[in-house]
Amino acid sequence: MRQIFALFIFFALTNAALDQLYVQNVYQNGTSTIVKTMDLSIFSKTLTQDAFSKMQAFCSSCEVDKEHSTITISESFDSGDYYTLKSDYGLPFITHTLTINKIPTDRFSTSLEKILLGSGAAENIGGNTVSAIDLKDSKNAEGYPLLKALSVNITYRVNMPGGIDGAASDAVLLSSSSAQFDVVEALKEPKTITIVSRELNLGYIIGLIGIIVLAALAASFVISKPAKK
């Protein structure tokens, strides 16, 4: 966490915005696409005049907004180190339980550096090693006052398969289709974030309906068949 806090201090000293948004789209097979929007104003002194045009041409998996000085990067993930997804196939619902263990600041920091250097949009920005934010790290609470003082705002939003059914934390704001939490607030207590969603198990339901229809047809055939004299 020290490395992350050092970067946040650097952001503040350069009068940069400290707003970040993560959006995780979770799929039934356990994979996810996580999209992060970042403010590039911290690199205003190192970006070339045509930096945003260069980045847009270089990067196929990102969106560049020159007007707002932001870049949005998309990364693919599997259930594992950063999060786990468990699915319970019941009847009539499938229950999905997502447990978020880490915020992938490391993956996105590496991607951003590759884009800035690879596109020729900036020079001499390397050297900073950013670690993932481990939500279970008991040392997170030590940096909470500093992050609040710097007005750091990191929002993490999750879109789950099916409707949102609940969360194992009061800090998670729920709607029918998504859930979100404030990463900084989550650092006060070392624990993972768990979100639960449910959707109709259409495969089981269709199969069950098929069995019932076949049974009804068989019964009607037996009833309608004339008795032998």
C-alpha positions in Angstrom: 0.0 0.0 0.0 2.9 2.4 0.6 3.5 2.6 -3.2 -0.1 3.4 -3.8 -0.2 6.1 -1.2 3.0 7.6 -2.6 1.4 7.9 -6.0 -1.7 9.5 -4.5 0.4 12.1 -2.8 2.1 12.8 -6.2 -1.3 13.2 -7.8 -2.3 15.8 -5.2 0.9 17.7 -5.6 0.3 18.0 -9.3 -3.3 19.3 -8.7 -4.7 16.2 -10.5 -8.1 14.8 -10.1 -8.2 11.8 -7.8 -11.4 10.3 -9.3 -11.2 6.7 -10.6 -14.0 4.4 -11.8 -13.8 0.7 -12.1 -16.7 -1.2 -13.8 -16.6 -5.0 -13.6 -18.9 -7.0 -15.9 -19.2 -10.5 -14.6 -20.2 -13.4 -16.9 -21.8 -16.8 -16.0 -18.6 -18.7 -16.9 -16.6 -16.9 -14.2 -14.8 -14.5 -16.6 -15.0 -10.7 -16.3 -14.3 -7.6 -18.2 -13.1 -4.8 -16.0 -13.1 -1.3 -17.4 -11.2 1.6 -15.7 -11.5 5.3 -16.5 -8.5 7.4 -15.5 -7.7 11.1 -15.5 -4.5 11.8 -17.5 -4.1 15.4 -16.3 -1.3 14.2 -14.0 0.8 13.7 -17.1 0.0 17.1 -18.6 3.6 18.2 -18.5 4.9 15.0 -20.2 2.3 14.4 -22.8 3.0 15.5 -26.4 0.7 17.9 -28.1 -0.9 15.2 -30.2 -0.8 12.6 -27.4 -4.5 11.7 -27.4 -4.5 11.1 -31.1 -1.5 8.9 -30.8 -3.0 6.9 -28.0 -6.3 6.4 -29.8 -4.4 5.1 -32.9 -2.2 2.9 -30.8 -4.7 1.3 -28.5 -7.5 -1.0 -29.7 -8.8 -1.8 -26.2 -9.2 1.7 -24.9 -11.1 4.9 -25.4 -9.5 8.3 -25.3 -11.4 11.5 -24.4 -9.3 14.5 -25.2 -11.9 17.0 -24.0 -11.9 15.6 -20.5 -8.3 14.3 -20.5 -9.4 10.7 -19.7 -8.6 7.3 -20.9 -10.8 4.2 -20.4 -9.0 0.8 -20.5 -10.5 -2.6 -20.7 -8.9 -5.7 -19.2 -10.1 -9.4 -19.2 -9.9 -11.4 -16.0 -10.6 -15.0 -14.8 -12.0 -16.1 -11.5 -8.9 -16.5 -9.2 -6.6 -14.0 -7.5 -8.5 -10.8 -7.9 -12.0 -12.3 -7.4 -13.8 -15.6 -7.3 -17.3 -16.4 -8.7 -19.2 -19.4 -7.4 -22.6 -20.4 -9.0 -25.2 -22.6 -7.3 -27.5 -24.1 -9.9 -30.7 -24.6 -8.0 -34.4 -24.6 -9.0 -35.8 -22.2 -10.0 -32.8 -19.9 -9.5 -29.1 -19.8 -10.2 -27.3 -18.0 -7.3 -24.0 -16.3 -8.2 -21.7 -15.3 -5.4 -18.9 -12.8 -6.3 -16.1 -12.3 -3.8 -13.7 -9.4 -4.6 -10.3 -9.9 -3.1 -8.1 -7.3 -4.8 -8.5 -4.1 -6.8 -6.4 -4.6 -10.0 -4.5 -1.3 -9.8 -1.3 -3.1 -10.9 -2.8 -4.4 -14.1 -4.2 -1.1 -15.2 -1.0 0.8 -14.2 1.1 -1.5 -16.4 -1.4 -1.1 -19.3 -1.4 2.7 -19.0 2.4 2.8 -19.0 2.6 0.6 -22.1 0.0 2.8 -23.9 1.8 6.1 -23.1 5.2 4.8 -24.0 4.2 2.6 -26.9 2.2 5.3 -28.6 4.9 8.0 -28.1 2.4 10.1 -26.2 4.8 10.5 -23.3 8.4 9.9 -22.2 10.2 9.1 -19.0 7.1 8.1 -17.0 8.3 4.6 -16.0 9.8 3.4 -12.7 6.8 3.4 -10.4 5.7 0.0 -9.3 2.0 -0.1 -8.3 0.6 -3.1 -6.4 -2.9 -4.4 -6.4 -5.0 -3.2 -3.5 -5.5 -6.2 -1.3 -8.8 -5.7 0.5 -7.8 -8.2 3.2 -4.6 -6.3 4.1 -4.8 -5.2 7.8 -2.5 -2.3 7.0 -5.0 -0.6 4.7 -6.6 1.2 7.6 -3.3 3.1 8.3 -3.6 5.0 5.0 -7.4 5.7 5.2 -7.0 9.1 6.8 -4.5 10.2 4.2 -6.7 9.1 1.3 -9.7 11.0 2.8 -7.6 14.1 3.3 -6.6 14.0 -0.3 -10.2 13.6 -1.4 -9.4 10.4 -3.2 -12.5 8.9 -4.8 -12.3 5.4 -6.2 -15.7 3.9 -7.2 -16.0 0.2 -8.0 -19.2 -0.9 -9.8 -20.2 -4.5 -10.5 -22.7 -5.7 -13.1 -23.7 -9.3 -12.3 -25.5 -12.0 -14.3 -29.1 -11.8 -13.2 -30.5 -9.3 -10.6 -28.6 -8.2 -7.5 -29.9 -10.1 -4.5 -27.7 -8.7 -1.7 -24.2 -8.0 -0.4 -22.2 -8.9 2.8 -21.4 -5.3 3.6 -23.5 -2.2 4.4 -21.0 -0.2 2.4 -22.2 -1.7 -0.9 -24.9 0.3 -2.6 -27.4 -2.0 -4.4 -29.7 -1.5 -7.4 -31.7 -4.1 -9.3 -28.9 -4.5 -11.9 -25.7 -3.5 -10.3 -23.8 -2.9 -7.1 -21.1 -0.4 -6.2 -18.8 0.5 -3.3 -16.3 3.2 -2.3 -12.9 1.5 -2.4 -11.4 4.1 0.1 -14.2 3.4 2.6 -13.7 -0.3 2.2 -10.1 0.1 3.3 -11.2 0.9 6.9 -11.8 -2.8 7.6 -9.7 -5.6 6.1 -12.2 -7.8 4.5 -13.3 -8.9 1.0 -16.5 -7.6 -0.7 -19.1 -10.2 -1.4 -22.0 -9.6 -3.8 -24.9 -12.0 -4.6 -27.1 -12.2 -7.6 -29.9 -14.5 -8.8 -31.3 -15.4 -12.2 -33.9 -17.9 -13.4 -32.4 -21.3 -14.2 -34.0 -21.4 -17.6 -32.3 -24.7 -18.6 -33.8 -26.6 -15.6 -37.1 -24.9 -16.0 -37.4 -25.7 -19.8 -36.3 -29.3 -19.1 -38.8 -29.6 -16.3 -41.6 -28.2 -18.5 -40.6 -30.7 -21.2 -40.8 -33.6 -18.8 -44.2 -32.5 -17.6 -45.5 -32.1 -21.2 -44.3 -35.5 -22.2 -45.8 -37.1 -19.1 -49.1 -35.3 -19.8 -49.1 -36.5 -23.4 -48.3 -40.1 -22.3 -51.1 -40.0 -19.7 -53.6 -38.6 -22.2 -52.6 -41.4 -24.7 -53.2 -44.1 -22.1 -56.5 -42.6 -21.1 -57.8 -42.2 -24.6 -56.7 -45.6 -25.8 -59.8 -47.9 -26.1 -59.9 -50.9 -23.9 -59.7 -54.3 -25.5 -62.9 -56.3 -25.6 
